Amino acid sequence: DVKVTQSSRYLVKRTGEKVFLECVQDMDHENMFWYRQDPGLGLRLIYFSYDVKMKEKGDIPEGYSVSREKKERFSLILESASTNQTSMYLCASETARGDEQYFGPGTRLTVT
Amino acid sequence: SQQGEEDPQALSIQEGENATMNCSYKTSINNLQWYRQNSGRGLVHLILIRSNEREKHSGRLRVTLDTSKKSSSLLITASRAADTASYFCATVSGTYKYIFGTGTRLKVLA
């Protein structure tokens, strides 16, 4: 079974803190994605990566950065957390063929 | 911007009934996928239909695609309480371009 794991299920941070969300997949997938999910807005793509050290901006990259130093790991960084970044963050991976995304369980981040 | 729009936003049915949810989109696509999300969890892939296909089946799931109307429907037959979840369509166009809809919340009453 493909497994995508995320470092935390729940996280509470203060405004201005630097926040790291980690995602690891064990299926040697080329593509990895970070989404945020908010009620009524569905999933919105923040960043994706199609190879090690490669990244592309999604629809809402402002306030976020990413890092992919190893194929299995894709990190999302909130440089200076703000209350409007309170959300559910979902990581996903897929093969280069791109027929199906495999999601992690999500990290519910609260910024106070 | 959100391309996929699911309809209805919420649906409540009795166990054993069929559930139908619809997805509309705006641009041309390579394929359309449906995902399920149980409360507070990640999404799980259900089924994919390519732009040159009109209908696809997988177990109790039936998906149709009408590219002329830019719409798709997901039918779950003989629903069970365990089908209670949110269902999302995702359109895929170009490379890496997934756009998820806002979802339909399905509640199946035992």
Boltz contact constraints between the chains, C-beta under 6 A:
constraints:
  - contact:
      token1: [A, 42]
      token2: [B, 2]
      max_distance: 6.0
  - contact:
      token1: [A, 42]
      token2: [B, 100]
      max_distance: 6.0
  - contact:
      token1: [A, 42]
      token2: [B, 101]
      max_distance: 6.0
  - contact:
      token1: [A, 42]
      token2: [B, 102]
      max_distance: 6.0
  - contact:
      token1: [A, 42]
      token2: [B, 103]
      max_distance: 6.0
  - contact:
      token1: [A, 43]
      token2: [B, 100]
      max_distance: 6.0
  - contact:
      token1: [A, 48]
      token2: [B, 96]
      max_distance: 6.0
  - contact:
      token1: [A, 90]
      token2: [B, 42]
      max_distance: 6.0
  - contact:
      token1: [A, 99]
      token2: [B, 48]
      max_distance: 6.0
  - contact:
      token1: [A, 100]
      token2: [B, 45]
      max_distance: 6.0
  - contact:
      token1: [A, 103]
      token2: [B, 42]
      max_distance: 6.0
  - contact:
      token1: [A, 103]
      token2: [B, 43]
      max_distance: 6.0
  - contact:
      token1: [A, 104]
      token2: [B, 42]
      max_distance: 6.0
  - contact:
      token1: [A, 105]
      token2: [B, 41]
      max_distance: 6.0
  - contact:
      token1: [A, 105]
      token2: [B, 42]
      max_distance: 6.0
  - contact:
      token1: [A, 106]
      token2: [B, 42]
      max_distance: 6.0
